[in-house]
Amino acid sequence: MAEDQQEIVDGDVSNHLIVLAVQRYYPSEDEEPEEVDKTAPQLSAQMILEKGKRYHVLGPVQWWLYVKCMDTEECGYVPSMHVVPLKKNLSIQEQRDIDNGAGIAPSMVQREDIDMKFFPASPVERDIANRKLCPEENANILSKITFWWLTRLIYKGFKKPLEDKDLWALAERNRSSNIVPKISSKWEHLQDKYKKKHPQKSISEIDNNEEPNQTLKDIQVNGQQDKDQETVEFVPKKEKKKTKYKGPSIAKALFLMLWRKFLLAVFFKLIHDVAIFIQPQMLELLIVYTEKKSDRWKGYAYCVTMFGVAVVQSFALHQYFHIVITLGMNIRTSIIGMVYPKALRLNNEARKTSTAGEMVNLMTTDAQRLMELMNYVNTLWSGPFQILVALYFLYNTMGVSTLAGVGVMILLIPLNLLVSRVIKKLQVKTMTSKDKRLKMINEILNGIKVLKLYAWETSYLQKVFEVRKEELKHQKNSMYVHAGFSFTYTCAPFLVSLATFAIYVLTGNILTAEKAFVAIALFNILRFPLVMFPNIIMNLIQARVSIQRLQEFLNLEELDPDNVSKIMPEHLSNQAIHVENCTVKWDKKDAPILNDVNLNITTGSLVAVVGQVGSGKSTLLSALLGETEKTHGQVYLQGSVAYVPQQAWIQNATLRDNVLFGRTFDRDRYRSTI
């Protein structure tokens, strides 16, 4: 044992450091990162680590620690990322949290002689600490412009398939831990600003989507689901009139957070747009030079200039896409980071208006749409700019005949407006049908036991297919409109060129090589904005629908954090739970379910709440969790809370994986189990 210790541990930190286990560790089952695996001691020298227990470090700190359990006196090696160092003088509350298994409440030891990379606070931090820094962080300007910093990874991917360990650590500016607090701060600021301007108005007026006429749900007792009884009730839903959203804008919050990067993207896009119009002018000069055979140096100068402009144009365009794609991922991270915690804070009234399917769609479909929109959002100003400048140069080249091409484009504008309205309506209908379907599937899965008992699988499957059929119908109509719209605008550049050249020749003009090549070059520039502009308009319409849905969801009412106090009065320090004259109800408009409840539960006691169906057992537990509306009274909780509802669940994995639950496969034991 001593030889192993000397061989593995080579740090210089003094011993007798006390650490707290934050994860369990079984030597024969757990896999460790590469840094730990390289220095792993023999399996016989390692020992099991129990979460919540404290250990003395007997040797210097490295990836592996030689420790002694303070309870059992057992010694052995454990990975350092499964423990955190405790500070020397713990408070009474911190000591109590450790004894109760509340987690890593104590702060880490801040000592200069400890390298904290050996004590990451979470597996994510451990993973980041083990990964190499992204080369872009320290790359020079030339490397960033040419993306040379990416070459090594591309070469590695050429030699062998890339794995997760080949990737670098995510840059700090792109991590959710950095992005989500920023967007949350901007959103809360806009909400507070709106409330000050409109103190009498509520920003939680929801544009309620249509819901199925019948839903599968648990029977209701006193206005709330009673989880002790499994049955089915069909509750007809009243259709609510849609109200226009009035409140702060999530798009504004995103812009306030990302405007600097967005303006940098605009700068590179502007450089690219200016550069593309220099090329046709240089082409005209080069054609004139070949016809007149002027000084040779002029020809070289024109060629070098065209090459230089093409290089600048390419660099600017790729820097632009690098920025906007990164912005798109930041927006997606922001949306998911706001929707997920919001879903956990919704009160019961808000949960009735927002289904689980809608929440999933917000974090997937809607977040993805906003991310993809960023790739070409600058086409909104770049497209008209390119079209106007191209038409200006075309007019100087082709004269009045250019107006024929302009006329063709003007004729397409009313079609653009009409199709945009149709697509918006179809988009809203599609998302509504998708929400219906996901809600129905969620209800079926929640009540699958009842469905099986009554043999209702076929009838409910038919209901799902009907909603899915409706969703596909709207999607199909939307695709038909989109296809026709795309075909028309794909033909637009050709129609513009045809009309311009035809009028130019018919009016008695001679179409020379100089004019033809320059005009074709300008028409090619026109092609991209004419094709992409309608697409970005449609994407913008879809994004507007997504933003509307996000704003409505983010403004739903939340649970009152004051429903439960985590600070226990000093004279009740021995109590784990204290309820005083508490009256609660599920919704603000409902009648109270529990009236003037008084309850005291001392620390360390085991208490069972019993009663007949509908007497309020589940309501009492929900009140202790702060998930009900409290009209008056106080609820105090000391320490952390774990709630295990009576709801069966399985992992999204195979039957064998669910049985093993992460443990090593033992064939004989597995067969005897099933």
C-alpha positions as CSV (number, residue, x, y, z in Angstrom):
1,M,0.0,0.0,0.0
2,A,2.8,2.4,0.9
3,E,4.5,1.7,-2.4
4,D,1.4,2.5,-4.4
5,Q,0.9,5.7,-2.5
6,Q,4.4,6.9,-3.1
7,E,4.1,6.0,-6.8
8,I,0.8,7.7,-7.4
9,V,0.7,10.8,-5.2
10,D,3.3,13.4,-5.8
11,G,1.7,16.7,-4.7
12,D,3.0,19.0,-2.0
13,V,-0.1,19.7,0.1
14,S,0.0,18.8,3.8
15,N,-2.0,15.9,5.0
16,H,-5.0,15.7,7.4
17,L,-7.2,17.7,5.0
18,I,-10.9,16.9,5.7
19,V,-13.0,16.2,2.6
20,L,-16.8,15.5,2.1
21,A,-17.9,12.9,-0.4
22,V,-20.4,14.4,-2.9
23,Q,-20.8,11.3,-5.1
24,R,-20.8,7.6,-4.5
25,Y,-17.9,5.7,-6.0
26,Y,-17.6,1.9,-6.6
27,P,-14.2,1.1,-7.9
28,S,-15.2,-1.9,-10.1
29,E,-18.0,0.0,-11.9
30,D,-17.3,3.7,-12.3
31,E,-15.3,5.0,-15.3
32,E,-12.9,7.8,-14.7
33,P,-11.5,10.6,-16.9
34,E,-8.3,10.1,-18.8
35,E,-6.2,12.1,-16.3
36,V,-7.4,9.9,-13.4
37,D,-7.2,6.7,-15.3
38,K,-3.5,7.3,-16.1
39,T,-2.5,7.3,-12.5
40,A,-5.1,4.8,-11.2
41,P,-3.8,2.6,-8.4
42,Q,-4.5,-1.1,-8.3
43,L,-8.1,-2.0,-7.8
44,S,-7.4,-3.7,-4.5
45,A,-5.9,-0.4,-3.2
46,Q,-9.1,1.6,-4.0
47,M,-12.1,1.7,-1.7
48,I,-15.8,2.4,-1.9
49,L,-16.8,6.1,-1.4
50,E,-20.1,6.8,0.4
51,K,-21.9,10.0,-0.4
52,G,-22.2,12.3,2.6
53,K,-19.4,10.8,4.6
54,R,-16.2,12.7,5.7
55,Y,-12.7,11.5,5.2
56,H,-9.2,12.5,6.3
57,V,-6.7,12.9,3.5
58,L,-3.6,11.0,4.6
59,G,-1.4,12.0,1.7
60,P,-0.6,14.9,-0.6
61,V,-3.4,16.0,-3.0
62,Q,-3.5,14.7,-6.6
63,W,-6.0,13.1,-8.9
64,W,-6.2,10.2,-6.4
65,L,-6.4,10.7,-2.7
66,Y,-5.2,8.3,0.0
67,V,-7.9,8.8,2.7
68,K,-9.3,7.4,5.9
69,C,-13.0,7.3,6.6
70,M,-13.8,9.2,9.8
71,D,-16.5,6.7,10.7
72,T,-15.1,3.3,9.8
73,E,-11.3,4.0,10.0
74,E,-11.1,2.3,6.6
75,C,-8.2,3.5,4.3
76,G,-7.8,3.5,0.6
77,Y,-7.6,5.5,-2.6
78,V,-10.6,7.5,-4.0
79,P,-10.8,9.9,-7.0
80,S,-10.5,13.5,-5.9
81,M,-13.4,14.8,-8.1
82,H,-15.9,12.9,-5.9
83,V,-15.0,14.9,-2.8
84,V,-14.8,18.6,-1.8
85,P,-12.4,20.0,0.9
86,L,-14.2,21.4,3.9
87,K,-13.2,24.6,5.6
88,K,-11.7,24.4,9.1
89,N,-14.4,26.0,11.2
90,L,-17.8,24.9,10.2
91,S,-20.9,26.7,11.5
92,I,-23.6,24.8,13.4
93,Q,-26.0,25.0,10.4
94,E,-23.3,23.8,8.0
95,Q,-22.4,20.9,10.3
96,R,-26.1,20.0,10.5
97,D,-26.5,20.1,6.7
98,I,-23.6,17.6,6.4
99,D,-25.1,15.3,9.0
100,N,-28.5,15.4,7.3
101,G,-27.0,14.7,3.9
102,A,-28.1,18.1,2.5
103,G,-25.2,18.2,0.0
104,I,-22.2,20.5,-0.4
105,A,-23.5,23.4,1.7
106,P,-20.1,24.2,3.2
107,S,-17.8,26.4,1.1
108,M,-14.7,25.0,-0.3
109,V,-11.4,25.6,1.5
110,Q,-9.6,28.5,0.0
111,R,-5.9,27.8,0.6
112,E,-3.0,28.8,-1.6
113,D,-1.3,25.4,-1.4
114,I,-4.3,23.5,-2.8
115,D,-4.8,23.3,-6.6
116,M,-8.6,23.5,-6.9
117,K,-8.6,21.8,-10.2
118,F,-8.5,18.5,-8.2
119,F,-11.7,19.5,-6.4
120,P,-14.3,20.5,-9.1
121,A,-17.7,21.4,-7.7
122,S,-19.6,19.3,-10.3
123,P,-19.0,16.7,-13.0
124,V,-19.5,19.5,-15.6
125,E,-16.7,21.6,-14.1
126,R,-14.5,18.5,-13.9
127,D,-15.1,17.9,-17.6
128,I,-14.3,21.5,-18.5
129,A,-11.2,21.5,-16.3
130,N,-10.0,18.3,-18.1
131,R,-10.5,19.6,-21.6
132,K,-8.0,21.8,-23.5
133,L,-8.8,25.4,-24.0
134,C,-10.3,26.3,-27.3
135,P,-7.5,27.5,-29.6
136,E,-9.7,30.4,-30.8
137,E,-9.3,32.0,-27.3
138,N,-5.5,32.6,-27.8
139,A,-5.4,32.8,-31.6
140,N,-3.9,35.8,-33.3
141,I,-5.8,38.0,-35.7
142,L,-4.6,36.3,-38.9
143,S,-5.5,32.9,-37.4
144,K,-9.0,34.1,-36.6
145,I,-9.5,35.7,-40.0
146,T,-8.4,32.5,-41.8
147,F,-9.9,30.1,-39.2
148,W,-6.4,28.4,-39.1
149,W,-7.0,27.6,-35.4
150,L,-9.5,25.0,-36.6
151,T,-7.0,23.2,-38.9
152,R,-5.7,20.7,-36.3
153,L,-9.2,19.5,-35.4
154,I,-10.2,19.1,-39.1
155,Y,-7.0,17.1,-39.7
156,K,-7.7,14.9,-36.7
157,G,-11.2,14.3,-38.1
158,F,-9.7,13.4,-41.5
159,K,-7.4,10.8,-39.9
160,K,-10.1,9.2,-37.6
161,P,-13.7,9.7,-36.5
162,L,-13.9,12.5,-33.9
163,E,-15.0,11.7,-30.4
164,D,-16.3,13.8,-27.6
165,K,-12.9,13.8,-25.9
166,D,-11.4,15.4,-29.0
167,L,-13.4,18.6,-28.6
168,W,-12.2,21.6,-26.6
169,A,-13.7,23.2,-23.6
170,L,-16.6,25.5,-24.5
171,A,-15.6,29.1,-24.4
172,E,-16.8,30.9,-21.3
173,R,-18.8,33.4,-23.3
174,N,-20.9,30.6,-24.9
175,R,-21.7,28.6,-21.7
176,S,-25.2,28.6,-20.4
177,S,-23.9,29.5,-17.0
178,N,-22.8,32.8,-18.5
179,I,-25.7,33.4,-21.0
180,V,-28.8,32.5,-19.0
181,P,-28.2,34.9,-16.1
182,K,-27.6,37.8,-18.5
183,I,-30.8,37.2,-20.5
184,S,-32.8,36.6,-17.3
185,S,-31.5,39.9,-15.9
186,K,-32.5,41.8,-19.1
187,W,-36.0,40.1,-19.2
188,E,-36.7,40.9,-15.6
189,H,-35.6,44.5,-16.2
190,L,-38.0,44.8,-19.1
191,Q,-40.8,43.3,-17.0
192,D,-40.2,45.7,-14.1
193,K,-40.1,48.6,-16.5
194,Y,-43.4,47.5,-18.1
195,K,-45.1,47.1,-14.7
196,K,-44.1,50.6,-13.7
197,K,-45.6,52.1,-16.9
198,H,-48.8,50.0,-16.7
199,P,-49.4,49.3,-13.0
200,Q,-53.1,48.5,-13.6
201,K,-52.5,46.1,-16.5
202,S,-51.5,42.4,-16.3
203,I,-48.9,41.1,-18.6
204,S,-50.1,37.5,-18.1
205,E,-53.0,37.8,-20.5
206,I,-52.5,34.6,-22.4
207,D,-53.4,33.9,-26.0
208,N,-54.9,30.6,-25.1
209,N,-54.6,27.9,-27.8
210,E,-57.6,25.7,-28.5
211,E,-57.6,22.6,-26.5
212,P,-59.2,19.2,-27.1
213,N,-62.9,19.0,-26.2
214,Q,-62.1,16.1,-23.9
215,T,-59.0,15.3,-21.8
216,L,-57.9,12.3,-19.9
217,K,-57.1,13.3,-16.3
218,D,-57.4,12.2,-12.7
219,I,-60.7,12.7,-11.0
220,Q,-60.9,16.1,-9.2
221,V,-61.6,16.6,-5.6
222,N,-62.4,20.1,-4.3
223,G,-60.9,21.6,-7.5
224,Q,-57.6,19.6,-7.4
225,Q,-56.4,16.2,-8.6
226,D,-56.5,13.6,-5.8
227,K,-53.5,11.4,-6.4
228,D,-54.8,8.6,-4.2
229,Q,-57.5,7.5,-6.8
230,E,-56.9,6.4,-10.3
231,T,-59.9,6.9,-12.6
232,V,-60.9,8.9,-15.6
233,E,-63.0,12.0,-16.2
234,F,-63.7,13.7,-19.4
235,V,-63.7,17.5,-18.8
236,P,-65.0,19.7,-21.6
237,K,-62.9,22.7,-22.2
238,K,-64.5,26.1,-22.8
239,E,-63.0,27.9,-25.8
240,K,-61.5,31.2,-24.8
241,K,-61.2,34.1,-26.9
242,K,-57.7,35.0,-28.0
243,T,-56.4,38.2,-26.6
244,K,-53.5,40.2,-28.1
245,Y,-50.3,40.0,-26.1
246,K,-49.3,43.2,-24.4
247,G,-46.1,43.1,-22.5
248,P,-42.3,43.3,-22.7
249,S,-40.6,41.9,-25.7
250,I,-38.2,38.9,-25.5
251,A,-36.7,40.0,-28.8
252,K,-35.7,43.3,-27.2
253,A,-34.2,41.5,-24.3
254,L,-32.1,39.3,-26.6
255,F,-31.0,42.4,-28.6
256,L,-30.0,44.2,-25.4
257,M,-27.8,41.2,-24.5
258,L,-26.3,40.6,-27.9
259,W,-26.3,44.0,-29.7
260,R,-22.5,44.4,-29.7
261,K,-21.9,41.1,-31.5
262,F,-24.9,41.8,-33.8
263,L,-23.5,45.2,-34.9
264,L,-20.1,43.5,-35.6
265,A,-21.9,41.0,-37.8
266,V,-23.6,44.0,-39.6
267,F,-20.2,45.6,-40.1
268,F,-18.8,42.4,-41.8
269,K,-21.9,42.0,-43.9
270,L,-21.6,45.6,-45.1
271,I,-18.0,45.1,-46.1
272,H,-19.1,42.0,-48.1
273,D,-22.0,43.8,-49.8
274,V,-19.8,46.7,-50.9
275,A,-17.1,44.3,-52.1
276,I,-19.4,42.4,-54.4
277,F,-20.2,45.5,-56.4
278,I,-16.6,46.4,-57.0
279,Q,-16.2,43.2,-59.0
280,P,-18.5,44.1,-61.9
281,Q,-16.8,47.5,-62.2
282,M,-13.4,45.9,-62.4
283,L,-14.7,43.4,-64.9
284,E,-15.9,46.3,-67.1
285,L,-12.5,47.9,-66.9
286,L,-10.8,44.6,-67.8
287,I,-13.0,44.1,-70.9
288,V,-12.4,47.6,-72.1
289,Y,-8.6,47.0,-71.5
290,T,-8.6,43.9,-73.7
291,E,-10.4,45.7,-76.5
292,K,-8.2,48.8,-76.5
293,K,-4.9,46.9,-75.6
294,S,-3.6,49.6,-73.3
295,D,-0.5,49.5,-71.1
296,R,0.1,46.0,-69.7
297,W,0.5,47.1,-66.1
298,K,-3.2,48.2,-66.1
299,G,-4.3,44.7,-66.9
300,Y,-2.2,43.3,-64.0
301,A,-3.6,46.0,-61.7
302,Y,-7.1,45.1,-62.6
303,C,-6.5,41.4,-62.1
304,V,-4.8,41.9,-58.7
305,T,-7.5,44.3,-57.6
306,M,-10.2,41.7,-58.5
307,F,-8.3,39.0,-56.6
308,G,-7.9,41.2,-53.6
309,V,-11.5,42.3,-53.5
310,A,-12.6,38.6,-53.8
311,V,-10.4,37.7,-50.8
312,V,-11.8,40.5,-48.7
313,Q,-15.3,39.6,-49.7
314,S,-14.7,35.9,-48.7
315,F,-13.1,36.7,-45.4
316,A,-15.9,39.2,-44.5
317,L,-18.6,36.8,-45.4
318,H,-17.2,33.9,-43.4
319,Q,-16.6,36.1,-40.4
320,Y,-20.2,37.3,-40.6
321,F,-21.5,33.7,-40.7
322,H,-19.2,32.7,-37.8
323,I,-20.7,35.5,-35.7
324,V,-24.4,35.0,-36.6
325,I,-24.3,31.3,-36.1
326,T,-22.7,31.7,-32.7
327,L,-25.4,34.3,-31.9
328,G,-28.1,31.8,-33.0
329,M,-26.7,29.2,-30.6
330,N,-26.6,31.8,-27.8
331,I,-30.3,32.7,-28.5
332,R,-31.2,29.0,-28.4
333,T,-29.4,28.6,-25.1
334,S,-31.1,31.7,-23.7
335,I,-34.6,30.4,-24.7
336,I,-34.1,26.9,-23.2
337,G,-32.4,28.4,-20.1
338,M,-35.5,30.6,-19.5
339,V,-38.3,28.2,-20.4
340,Y,-37.1,25.2,-18.3
341,P,-36.9,27.0,-14.9
342,K,-40.1,28.9,-15.7
343,A,-41.9,25.6,-16.2
344,L,-40.9,24.5,-12.7
345,R,-42.1,27.8,-11.1
346,L,-45.6,27.9,-12.7
347,N,-48.5,28.1,-10.3
348,N,-51.6,25.8,-10.7
349,E,-53.6,28.3,-12.6
350,A,-50.9,28.8,-15.1
351,R,-50.3,25.1,-15.6
352,K,-53.9,24.8,-16.8
353,T,-53.2,27.2,-19.7
354,S,-49.8,25.8,-20.7
355,T,-49.4,22.1,-21.5
356,A,-46.4,19.9,-21.3
357,G,-46.4,19.6,-25.1
358,E,-46.3,23.4,-25.5
359,M,-43.3,23.6,-23.1
360,V,-41.4,21.0,-25.1
361,N,-42.2,22.8,-28.4
362,L,-40.9,26.1,-26.9
363,M,-37.6,24.5,-26.1
364,T,-37.3,22.6,-29.3
365,T,-39.2,23.9,-32.3
366,D,-39.5,27.6,-31.3
367,A,-35.9,27.8,-30.0
368,Q,-34.6,26.2,-33.2
369,R,-36.5,28.6,-35.4
370,L,-35.0,31.6,-33.7
371,M,-31.6,30.1,-33.9
372,E,-31.9,29.5,-37.7
373,L,-33.4,32.9,-38.3
374,M,-30.1,34.5,-37.2
375,N,-28.2,33.0,-40.2
376,Y,-29.9,35.3,-42.7
377,V,-31.7,37.9,-40.6
378,N,-29.5,40.7,-42.0
379,T,-31.0,40.0,-45.4
380,L,-33.8,42.2,-44.2
381,W,-31.6,45.3,-44.8
382,S,-28.9,43.7,-46.9
383,G,-31.4,42.4,-49.5
384,P,-33.0,45.8,-50.4
385,F,-29.5,47.4,-50.3
386,Q,-28.1,44.9,-52.8
387,I,-31.2,45.2,-55.0
388,L,-31.1,49.0,-55.1
389,V,-27.4,49.3,-55.7
390,A,-27.6,46.6,-58.4
391,L,-30.4,48.4,-60.1
392,Y,-28.5,51.7,-60.0
393,F,-25.5,50.1,-61.8
394,L,-27.8,48.3,-64.2
395,Y,-29.5,51.6,-65.1
396,N,-26.1,53.2,-65.8
397,T,-25.2,50.2,-68.0
398,M,-28.5,49.3,-69.7
399,G,-30.4,52.6,-69.5
400,V,-34.2,52.9,-69.4
401,S,-34.6,49.2,-70.3
402,T,-33.7,48.4,-66.7
403,L,-37.2,49.7,-65.7
404,A,-38.7,46.6,-67.4
405,G,-36.9,44.4,-64.9
406,V,-38.0,46.7,-62.0
407,G,-41.5,46.3,-63.2
408,V,-41.3,42.5,-63.0
409,M,-40.1,42.8,-59.4
410,I,-42.8,45.3,-58.5
411,L,-45.5,42.9,-59.8
412,L,-44.1,40.2,-57.3
413,I,-44.6,42.5,-54.2
414,P,-48.4,42.0,-53.8
415,L,-47.8,38.2,-54.2
416,N,-45.2,38.4,-51.4
417,L,-47.6,40.1,-49.1
418,L,-50.5,37.8,-49.8
419,V,-48.4,34.6,-49.3
420,S,-46.9,36.0,-46.1
421,R,-50.4,36.3,-44.6
422,V,-51.4,32.8,-45.7
423,I,-48.2,31.3,-44.3
424,K,-48.6,33.0,-41.0
425,K,-52.1,31.7,-40.5
426,L,-51.0,28.1,-41.5
427,Q,-48.1,28.4,-39.1
428,V,-50.3,29.3,-36.1
429,K,-52.7,26.4,-37.0
430,T,-49.8,23.9,-37.3
431,M,-48.3,24.9,-33.9
432,T,-51.8,24.7,-32.3
433,S,-52.3,21.2,-33.7
434,K,-48.9,20.1,-32.5
435,D,-49.5,21.4,-29.0
436,K,-52.8,19.4,-29.0
437,R,-51.1,16.2,-30.1
438,L,-48.3,16.4,-27.5
439,K,-50.8,17.3,-24.7
440,M,-53.0,14.3,-25.6
441,I,-50.0,11.9,-25.7
442,N,-48.8,13.2,-22.4
443,E,-52.3,12.6,-20.9
444,I,-52.4,9.1,-22.4
445,L,-49.0,8.2,-20.9
446,N,-50.0,9.6,-17.5
447,G,-53.2,7.5,-17.5
448,I,-51.8,4.5,-19.4
449,K,-52.7,2.2,-16.5
450,V,-56.4,3.2,-16.7
451,L,-56.4,2.9,-20.5
452,K,-55.0,-0.6,-20.3
453,L,-57.6,-1.6,-17.6
454,Y,-60.5,-0.4,-19.7
455,A,-59.0,-1.5,-23.1
456,W,-59.3,2.1,-24.5
457,E,-56.0,2.0,-26.4
458,T,-57.6,1.8,-29.8
459,S,-60.0,4.6,-29.3
460,Y,-57.4,7.0,-27.9
461,L,-54.9,6.0,-30.6
462,Q,-57.6,7.1,-33.1
463,K,-57.9,10.4,-31.3
464,V,-54.2,11.0,-31.6
465,F,-54.2,10.1,-35.3
466,E,-57.0,12.5,-35.9
467,V,-55.1,15.4,-34.4
468,R,-51.9,14.3,-36.2
469,K,-53.9,14.2,-39.5
470,E,-55.0,17.8,-38.9
471,E,-51.5,18.8,-38.1
472,L,-50.2,17.2,-41.3
473,K,-52.9,18.9,-43.3
474,H,-51.8,22.3,-42.2
475,Q,-48.1,21.4,-42.8
476,K,-49.0,20.1,-46.3
477,N,-50.9,23.3,-47.2
478,S,-48.0,25.4,-45.9
479,M,-45.5,23.4,-48.0
480,Y,-47.6,23.9,-51.1
481,V,-47.7,27.6,-50.6
482,H,-44.0,27.7,-49.8
483,A,-43.1,25.6,-52.9
484,G,-45.1,27.9,-55.2
485,F,-43.7,31.0,-53.6
486,S,-40.1,29.7,-53.9
487,F,-40.6,28.7,-57.6
488,T,-41.9,32.1,-58.5
489,Y,-39.0,33.9,-56.8
490,T,-36.4,31.4,-58.2
491,C,-37.6,32.4,-61.6
492,A,-37.5,36.1,-60.7
493,P,-33.9,36.9,-61.7
494,F,-34.3,35.1,-65.0
495,L,-37.5,37.0,-65.7
496,V,-35.8,40.3,-64.8
497,S,-32.8,39.6,-67.1
498,L,-35.1,38.5,-69.9
499,A,-37.3,41.6,-69.7
500,T,-34.3,44.0,-69.5
501,F,-32.3,42.5,-72.4
502,A,-35.5,42.2,-74.6
503,I,-36.4,45.8,-74.1
504,Y,-32.8,46.9,-74.6
505,V,-32.5,45.2,-78.0
506,L,-36.0,46.1,-79.2
507,T,-35.4,49.8,-78.6
508,G,-32.6,49.7,-81.2
509,N,-29.5,49.4,-78.9
510,I,-26.6,47.1,-79.6
511,L,-25.8,44.6,-76.9
512,T,-22.0,44.6,-76.6
513,A,-19.8,42.1,-74.7
514,E,-18.9,44.9,-72.2
515,K,-22.6,45.6,-71.4
516,A,-23.7,42.0,-71.5
517,F,-21.0,40.6,-69.1
518,V,-21.4,43.5,-66.6
519,A,-25.2,43.2,-66.7
520,I,-25.0,39.4,-66.2
521,A,-22.7,39.9,-63.2
522,L,-25.1,42.4,-61.7
523,F,-28.1,40.1,-62.4
524,N,-26.2,37.3,-60.6
525,I,-25.8,39.6,-57.6
526,L,-29.6,40.3,-57.8
527,R,-30.3,36.5,-57.7
528,F,-29.4,35.9,-54.0
529,P,-31.4,38.7,-52.4
530,L,-34.4,38.1,-54.7
531,V,-34.4,34.3,-53.8
532,M,-33.5,34.7,-50.1
533,F,-35.7,37.8,-49.3
534,P,-39.0,35.9,-49.5
535,N,-37.5,33.0,-47.5
536,I,-36.3,35.3,-44.7
537,I,-39.7,37.0,-44.7
538,M,-41.4,33.6,-44.1
539,N,-38.8,32.7,-41.5
540,L,-39.4,36.0,-39.8
541,I,-43.2,35.3,-39.8
542,Q,-42.5,31.9,-38.2
543,A,-40.1,33.5,-35.7
544,R,-42.7,36.1,-34.8
545,V,-45.2,33.4,-33.9
546,S,-42.5,31.7,-31.8
547,I,-41.6,34.9,-30.0
548,Q,-45.3,35.5,-29.3
549,R,-45.6,32.1,-27.8
550,L,-42.5,32.5,-25.7
551,Q,-43.6,35.9,-24.4
552,E,-47.0,34.6,-23.4
553,F,-45.4,31.6,-21.6
554,L,-42.7,33.7,-19.8
555,N,-45.3,36.1,-18.5
556,L,-47.4,33.3,-16.9
557,E,-47.9,33.7,-13.1
558,E,-45.5,31.8,-10.9
559,L,-45.6,30.3,-7.4
560,D,-45.2,32.7,-4.6
561,P,-41.7,32.2,-3.1
562,D,-43.1,33.5,0.2
563,N,-45.5,30.5,0.5
564,V,-42.8,28.7,2.4
565,S,-40.1,30.3,4.6
566,K,-36.7,28.5,4.8
567,I,-35.7,30.5,7.9
568,M,-37.0,28.8,11.0
569,P,-37.6,31.1,14.0
570,E,-35.0,30.7,16.8
571,H,-37.4,29.4,19.3
572,L,-38.4,26.6,16.9
573,S,-34.8,25.6,16.0
574,N,-35.6,21.9,16.9
575,Q,-38.5,21.8,14.5
576,A,-38.1,20.5,10.9
577,I,-41.6,21.7,9.8
578,H,-43.8,24.3,11.5
579,V,-47.2,25.3,10.1
580,E,-49.2,28.0,11.8
581,N,-52.8,28.9,11.1
582,C,-52.3,28.2,7.4
583,T,-55.2,28.3,4.9
584,V,-54.5,27.1,1.4
585,K,-56.3,26.6,-1.9
586,W,-55.2,25.4,-5.3
587,D,-56.3,28.5,-7.4
588,K,-56.9,32.0,-6.4
589,K,-60.5,31.8,-7.5
590,D,-61.2,28.4,-5.7
591,A,-62.5,27.9,-2.2
592,P,-60.0,27.0,0.5
593,I,-59.2,23.3,0.9
594,L,-57.3,23.3,4.2
595,N,-58.3,25.9,6.8
596,D,-56.3,27.1,9.8
597,V,-53.9,24.2,9.8
598,N,-51.4,23.9,12.6
599,L,-48.5,21.4,12.5
600,N,-45.2,20.8,14.2
601,I,-42.7,18.1,13.2
602,T,-39.5,17.8,15.1
603,T,-36.2,17.1,13.4
604,G,-35.4,13.4,13.0
605,S,-39.0,12.2,13.4
606,L,-40.9,9.9,11.1
607,V,-44.4,11.1,10.4
608,A,-47.2,9.5,8.3
609,V,-50.3,11.5,7.1
610,V,-53.3,9.2,6.8
611,G,-56.9,9.9,5.9
612,Q,-59.7,9.0,3.5
613,V,-59.8,9.9,-0.1
614,G,-60.2,13.6,-0.8
615,S,-59.4,14.7,2.8
616,G,-56.4,16.8,1.7
617,K,-53.3,14.6,2.2
618,S,-51.8,15.5,-1.2
619,T,-52.8,19.2,-0.7
620,L,-51.0,19.3,2.7
621,L,-47.8,17.9,1.1
622,S,-48.1,20.4,-1.8
623,A,-48.6,23.2,0.7
624,L,-45.3,22.3,2.4
625,L,-43.7,22.4,-1.0
626,G,-45.1,25.9,-1.7
627,E,-47.2,24.7,-4.7
628,T,-50.6,26.0,-3.4
629,E,-52.0,29.4,-2.9
630,K,-51.7,30.5,0.7
631,T,-54.3,33.0,1.8
632,H,-53.0,33.5,5.3
633,G,-50.7,31.8,7.9
634,Q,-47.1,30.7,7.9
635,V,-45.2,27.7,6.7
636,Y,-41.6,27.1,7.9
637,L,-39.2,24.5,6.6
638,Q,-35.7,23.8,7.9
639,G,-33.1,22.2,5.6
640,S,-33.6,20.7,2.2
641,V,-36.7,18.9,1.0
642,A,-37.0,15.7,-1.1
643,Y,-40.5,14.9,-2.5
644,V,-41.2,11.5,-4.0
645,P,-44.8,11.4,-5.5
646,Q,-46.7,8.2,-6.1
647,Q,-46.1,8.2,-9.8
648,A,-44.4,5.3,-11.5
649,W,-41.7,6.1,-14.0
650,I,-39.1,4.4,-16.1
651,Q,-35.9,5.4,-17.8
652,N,-35.9,6.1,-21.6
653,A,-33.9,2.9,-22.1
654,T,-34.2,-0.8,-22.6
655,L,-35.8,-3.2,-20.1
656,R,-32.4,-4.5,-19.1
657,D,-31.0,-1.0,-18.5
658,N,-34.1,-0.2,-16.3
659,V,-33.5,-3.3,-14.2
660,L,-29.8,-2.8,-13.9
661,F,-30.1,0.9,-13.2
662,G,-26.5,1.6,-14.0
663,R,-25.1,-1.5,-12.2
664,T,-22.9,-4.2,-13.7
665,F,-24.7,-6.9,-15.6
666,D,-24.9,-10.2,-13.8
667,R,-26.7,-12.8,-16.1
668,D,-27.8,-15.2,-13.3
669,R,-29.0,-12.4,-11.0
670,Y,-30.7,-10.6,-13.9
671,R,-32.6,-13.8,-14.9
672,S,-33.7,-14.5,-11.4
673,T,-35.0,-10.9,-11.1
674,I,-37.2,-10.9,-14.1
